[in-house]
């Protein structure tokens, strides 16, 4: 009934009319319909192996979101993306994983073949290095033989049964979003009643030393861990020879129906002896809260998390890969934890035990924007805000007015800058994107502006006028390009960031009427005098003295193309150089890594080539560094690559750089049907749209901040659902609102598929092909046969 009303009303291009207007339906009828939909929205869970998990048979009643009817059976939709195991995982690379932003665990076997929960906590650092904490091992009576396991994305839980030579153990595992504990419930049958838990401490040594199998220096040998019990809780304390340390506490209790429940927590104190108290108190609190309450709160968090946005498209393997990355972000970071490093809370011995700023961090955080999870991006912005004094000290001789950051380091950001100058300015671009997607004016004025100003000041200190009258950088380094001199002046990545930074600072000053009598003229003069990007017959060079002649996994020499868009496909004068540069980069692939494919996909999308973008993402998923659980390694874990694949999907579906929102700018030819819902864009808009049979049926845009709204669409002759009078009710996010006096929605064609929408803050508009009556429904695209549940370890 609700769908019919919406179709009839909106098909005629009408808004919500007054109660005495028979052409629509009244506000009272609309609110009643909303209440009916909400009341019908209960989710009924089925039970598999005794545990409540999602199943494709579940149904969820539609809910309103804006003017569009959301018809998504979330448990069933996410279930088709669950990861499945019918082989026992033996490595981090093929293990299921759970996490809550700080704590994390992966499940795979120890060297003796026993199944273990390998624990991690993101901020446990020794000498700026992540270290192993330890493993909780399930010591079975018999020898493990087979496993059936499901990584349930909707509930963020792992369920399964482990068969041994003497019996079966069923288990249910999650790390609550609301508590710092690991929770494992087991139900052993008669043959495995004697199974026990054992804690095996990790070796508290810098991970890179263990990875390289080097002798441990005497000054980096920590005391042996100490095992004890306190108040019936097992405790393992690992002290560091510097100061502080970590502690692991765990206890097993009796559950219902013969189950046993383990609660485990990890405490950490960089100084002092607070770690044991933190861990023990977390276990005590979890035990008093109980499994039922912890499970309910945990699921509630995740069931609110996923529907913040929605995408569905007919490449089911890629669609699953995308949603696993959204799960990975929700499991891997939160606003109140440090910046996400190369492996998140899922520890593995690694050559990269710190934070890398010359691409890793930047790519990691892009997908939080379009997926409407801005809160997760605050772990990056807060880390930068908290360490301004260290960023200043990193600038060395220019510390009085500059900020800088070296390539890699710890969470305190203490790392003096070397020749590679681009790392902090590039991170500033991420911070600026966080503003653009939120339109938080105080963030821009009070936080981004001084940080960006200090970052660009460092660049200004190393600029010098040459004989040609142009400004040149006197040092620099393009990340990781081989056979590059040190220093390497006039790197393209530096020139691009200088241009972006100076223009952005001028824009901020104009926006807030900031008086910069000295610096504003200098930024303007820098833009006028800065040398052009070095190029040759193959397009953009690495620097003025280094042509692009050797395969290179980075695309940083093309940063002005993506993600800065200073050079873009919509400017016809840029196209030849962009195409030549891109073609040359992609022609030399011997050194490519996974993120090379995601970069190629996103750049292809920026050039409106969806078929190529999909081809490169298929190349990513088939790349040997991408593993069955979608984790990625280059010898060691590097989390940014699969996450940046999610951003490439965003770039194919919605782009919002510059002054407009582009809906379906790079959809592959074989994606006839696509659904997107509440994707966030620059300017703080939420975009929903449906493509069916290769045709865009409608677009909904909700303005959260009242920013100017320009859109590009392939809809010919679009009509817009307009408010017919001030004060008339309309819906945003399922909540009735009232338009401000005189605020009606207009649409003005600007040419070449671009339209200006007169959206005020809080207003919602639907655009559709004139003369049609589209059903304003968002629902999943049908899965490809045989492609659901592709990921995991199964036959």
C-alpha positions, 0 to 999 in steps of 0.5 A, spaced: 500 500 500 505 504 501 509 503 495 502 504 491 501 511 494 508 513 493 508 511 486 501 514 484 503 521 488 510 522 485 509 519 478 505 526 477 510 530 480 506 532 486 509 534 493 505 532 499 499 536 499 494 539 504 489 535 507 483 538 503 487 536 496 484 530 493 490 529 488 495 527 494 494 524 501 494 528 507 499 529 512 495 525 517 495 519 512 502 520 511 504 519 518 500 514 519 503 510 513 510 511 517 507 509 523 505 502 520 511 501 516 515 502 523 511 497 527 511 492 521 519 493 521 521 487 526 526 482 524 525 475 525 532 471 526 532 464 524 537 459 528 542 455 525 546 450 529 543 453 536 545 460 534 541 466 532 544 468 525 542 472 519 538 467 514 536 469 507 529 467 509 528 473 513 524 479 511 524 486 513 518 491 512 520 497 508 522 504 512 521 511 509 528 514 508 527 521 505 521 521 500 524 514 497 521 507 500 527 503 503 525 496 501 532 492 504 531 486 507 538 487 511 539 480 514 538 477 508 542 482 503 548 481 508 547 474 509 549 473 501 556 476 503 557 472 509 564 469 509 564 461 509 569 456 512 569 449 511 576 448 511 580 450 518 584 456 517 591 456 518 594 463 517 592 470 518 591 471 511 585 466 511 582 467 518 575 470 520 576 476 524 572 480 529 573 487 532 571 493 535 576 499 533 581 497 539 580 490 540 581 485 535 582 477 534 583 472 528 581 465 528 586 460 525 590 454 528 597 454 532 603 450 530 600 444 534 594 444 530 589 447 535 584 452 534 586 459 537 584 466 537 590 470 536 588 477 540 590 484 538 589 491 541 591 497 536 595 501 541 599 496 544 606 499 542 613 498 544 618 502 542 613 505 536 612 498 534 606 493 534 608 487 538 604 480 539 600 480 545 598 472 545 593 467 543 587 464 547 588 456 544 582 451 545 585 445 547 581 440 545 580 432 547 581 430 540 585 432 534 581 437 530 579 434 523 574 439 520 570 446 521 564 449 519 564 457 520 560 463 518 563 470 519 556 473 520 556 480 517 550 483 519 551 481 527 558 482 526 559 475 529 562 468 528 559 462 529 561 455 527 562 448 529 569 444 530 569 437 529 575 433 532 576 425 533 572 425 539 567 430 538 564 436 536 564 443 539 560 449 537 562 456 538 559 463 538 564 469 538 564 476 537 567 482 540 562 487 543 562 494 540 560 497 547 565 493 551 573 492 551 572 484 551 573 478 547 566 473 548 567 466 546 561 461 547 562 454 546 558 448 547 562 441 547 558 435 546 560 429 550 566 427 547 569 434 548 567 436 555 574 436 557 576 441 552 580 447 556 582 454 554 590 456 555 593 463 554 599 463 550 603 469 551 606 473 545 613 475 544 614 482 546 619 484 541 618 489 536 615 485 530 619 487 525 625 484 528 621 477 529 619 478 521 626 479 519 628 473 524 634 477 527 637 476 534 634 480 539 638 486 541 639 486 549 636 493 550 630 490 547 629 484 551 623 485 555 621 481 562 618 474 561 610 475 562 608 473 569 601 469 570 597 469 576 590 469 578 586 474 582 578 474 584 578 467 580 580 471 573 586 469 570 591 474 569 598 475 564 602 481 565 607 483 560 612 489 563 616 493 558 623 494 560 622 502 558 616 503 562 608 500 562 606 494 559 600 490 557 596 485 561 591 480 559 585 477 563 580 472 562 575 468 565 570 462 564 563 462 566 557 457 565 552 459 560 545 456 558 544 449 555 550 447 557 554 452 554 561 455 557 563 463 556 569 466 556 570 473 557 577 476 555 580 483 555 587 486 554 589 492 558 595 497 556 599 502 560 604 506 556 607 508 563 605 505 570 602 499 572 595 500 570 594 495 565 592 489 569 587 493 573 584 495 566 583 488 564 581 485 570 575 490 571 573 489 564 572 482 565 568 483 571 564 488 568 562 483 562 561 478 567 556 482 571 553 484 564 552 477 561 552 474 555 545 476 553 545 484 554 552 484 551 549 481 545 543 485 544 547 492 545 553 489 540 547 487 535 544 494 536 550 498 534 551 494 528 544 494 525 544 501 526 551 502 523 550 498 516 544 502 514 547 509 514 548 508 507 547 502 501 550 500 495 548 494 490 550 492 483 550 486 479 557 484 480 556 480 486 563 478 488 565 485 488 559 487 491 561 482 497 568 485 497 565 492 498 561 490 504 566 486 507 570 492 507 565 496 510 565 491 516 572 491 516 572 499 517 566 498 523 571 493 526 577 496 525 576 503 528 572 508 532 572 516 533 576 515 540 582 510 538 588 512 534 589 513 527 588 506 523 595 503 522 597 498 517 593 492 520 588 495 524 586 490 531 588 484 527 595 483 529 600 479 525 608 479 525 609 484 520 615 489 517 610 494 517 609 495 525 607 503 525 603 508 521 605 510 514 603 516 511 606 516 504 599 513 501 597 508 507 593 512 511 590 517 506 587 511 502 585 507 508 580 513 510 577 515 503 571 510 504 568 512 510 566 519 507 561 516 501 559 510 506 556 516 510 561 513 516 564 520 518 565 518 525 570 513 523 574 518 520 575 522 526 580 517 528 585 520 523 583 527 525 583 527 532 590 524 532 593 530 528 589 535 532 592 531 539 599 532 536 600 539 533 606 540 538 610 534 535 608 536 528 611 542 529 618 539 532 618 535 526 619 541 522 626 542 525 629 549 523 622 551 520 618 549 527 616 556 529 611 557 523 611 550 520 608 543 521 611 536 518 611 529 518 616 523 516 614 517 512 612 513 518 612 513 526 608 511 532 601 514 534 605 520 537 607 522 530 614 524 532 618 523 526 622 529 523 621 530 516 626 528 511 626 529 503 619 526 503 615 533 504 608 530 501 606 526 507 603 531 512 600 535 506 596 529 503 594 527 510 591 535 510 587 533 504 584 527 507 582 532 513 579 537 508 575 532 505 572 530 512 570 537 512 567 537 505 563 531 507 560 534 513 560 542 512 563 543 519 565 550 519 568 550 526 572 544 523 575 548 517 576 554 521 579 552 528 582 546 526 584 545 518 586 552 517 592 552 522 594 545 520 594 546 513 597 553 513 603 550 517 604 544 512 604 549 506 609 554 510 614 548 510 613 548 503 614 555 502 620 555 506 623 550 500 621 554 494 626 558 490 626 562 484 630 560 478 633 563 472 626 562 469 623 566 474 619 560 476 618 558 483 622 551 484 622 546 490 629 545 492 628 538 495 623 533 495 622 526 494 616 522 490 614 516 494 618 510 493 620 511 486 626 507 484 633 510 482 631 517 484 636 522 486 635 525 494 633 530 494 629 531 488 627 538 486 620 539 483 617 533 484 610 533 481 607 530 487 609 536 491 607 541 486 600 539 486 600 539 493 603 546 493 597 548 488 592 545 492 594 547 499 595 555 497 588 555 493 585 552 499 588 557 504 585 563 500 578 560 499 578 559 507 580 566 508 575 568 503 570 564 506 571 567 513 573 573 512 580 572 515 585 577 514 592 575 512 596 581 510 602 577 509 601 570 507 595 571 502 599 575 497 604 570 498 600 564 497 597 568 491 604 569 488 606 562 489 600 560 485 602 565 479 609 563 479 610 556 481 613 552 475 608 547 471 608 540 472 614 537 469 612 533 463 615 529 457 612 525 451 610 520 456 606 525 460 607 527 467 614 525 469 616 523 477 620 530 477 623 535 473 629 531 472 626 524 473 622 521 467 617 515 468 621 510 465 620 504 470 614 500 473 612 504 479 606 501 484 605 509 486 600 513 482 603 519 486 606 523 480 599 523 478 596 526 484 593 532 481 589 528 477 586 524 483 585 525 488 586 532 488 582 533 481 586 539 479 587 536 472 580 533 471 577 530 465 571 535 465 576 540 462 578 538 455 584 542 455 587 536 460 584 530 457 590 529 452 595 529 458 591 525 463 590 520 457 597 519 455 600 519 463 595 514 465 596 510 459 604 510 460 603 508 467 598 502 466 603 500 460 608 498 465 605 493 471 611 489 473 612 493 480 604 494 481 601 492 487 594 491 489 593 499 490 595 500 483 589 497 481 585 501 485 588 507 483 587 505 476 580 504 477 579 510 481 582 514 475 578 510 470 572 512 473 574 520 473 575 519 466 568 516 465 570 509 463 566 504 468 568 498 464 575 500 465 574 501 472 571 494 473 576 491 470 581 494 474 577 492 480 577 485 478 584 485 477 585 487 484 580 481 487 585 476 483 591 479 485 595 474 489 596 479 495 588 479 496 587 473 501 580 469 502 578 473 508 579 480 503 585 481 507 591 484 503 599 483 504 605 485 501 609 480 505 606 484 511 599 486 512 597 493 509 590 494 510 589 500 505 589 496 499 582 493 500 579 499 503 581 503 497 577 498 493 571 500 496 573 507 495 573 505 487 566 503 487 564 510 490 568 513 485 564 509 479 557 510 483 558 518 485 563 523 485 562 530 488 569 533 487 569 541 484 562 544 484 557 538 482 555 531 484 555 526 479 550 520 479 552 514 476 558 517 472 562 511 471 557 505 471 560 499 467 555 497 461 554 491 464 551 494 470 544 495 468 541 495 475 544 499 480 541 502 487 545 507 492 542 510 498 544 515 502 551 516 499 554 522 502 557 527 498 561 533 498 557 539 501 553 534 506 548 531 501 545 524 502 544 521 495 539 515 493 538 513 486 536 507 482 538 505 475 534 499 472 535 496 465 540 501 464 536 507 465 536 512 471 529 512 474 530 517 479 535 521 484 533 523 491 538 528 494 537 531 501 541 537 503 544 536 510 547 543 510 544 548 505 550 548 501 549 550 493 547 544 490 549 542 482 548 535 480 550 532 473 545 526 471 544 522 465 537 523 466 534 527 459 529 532 461 529 531 468 523 533 472 523 535 480 518 534 485 517 541 488 514 543 494 508 547 492 507 552 498 512 554 504 510 550 511 508 544 507 511 537 510 516 533 507 520 527 509 528 527 511 530 520 514 523 518 516 522 524 520 517 529 518 519 536 517 517 543 515 520 547 510 522 554 511 518 560 509 519 561 501 523 555 500 521 551 494 525 547 490 527 549 483 531 546 478 535 550 473 539 547 467 546 549 466 548 545 460 551 538 458 547 534 463 548 539 469 543 542 473 542 547 479 537 545 485 535 550 489 535 546 496 535 549 503 538 545 509 534 540 511 530 539 504 529 533 500 528 533 492 527 527 487 529 528 480 526 523 475 525 523 467 519 527 465 513 524 463 514 517 467 512 515 473 517 511 477 516 507 483 521 511 488 523 504 491 531 502 493 532 495 493 538 490 492 540 488 485 539 481 484 545 477 486 549 473 480 547 465 480 553 462 484 556 468 486 554 469 493 558 468 499 564 468 495 569 470 500 572 465 505 575 458 505 571 453 502 570 449 496 
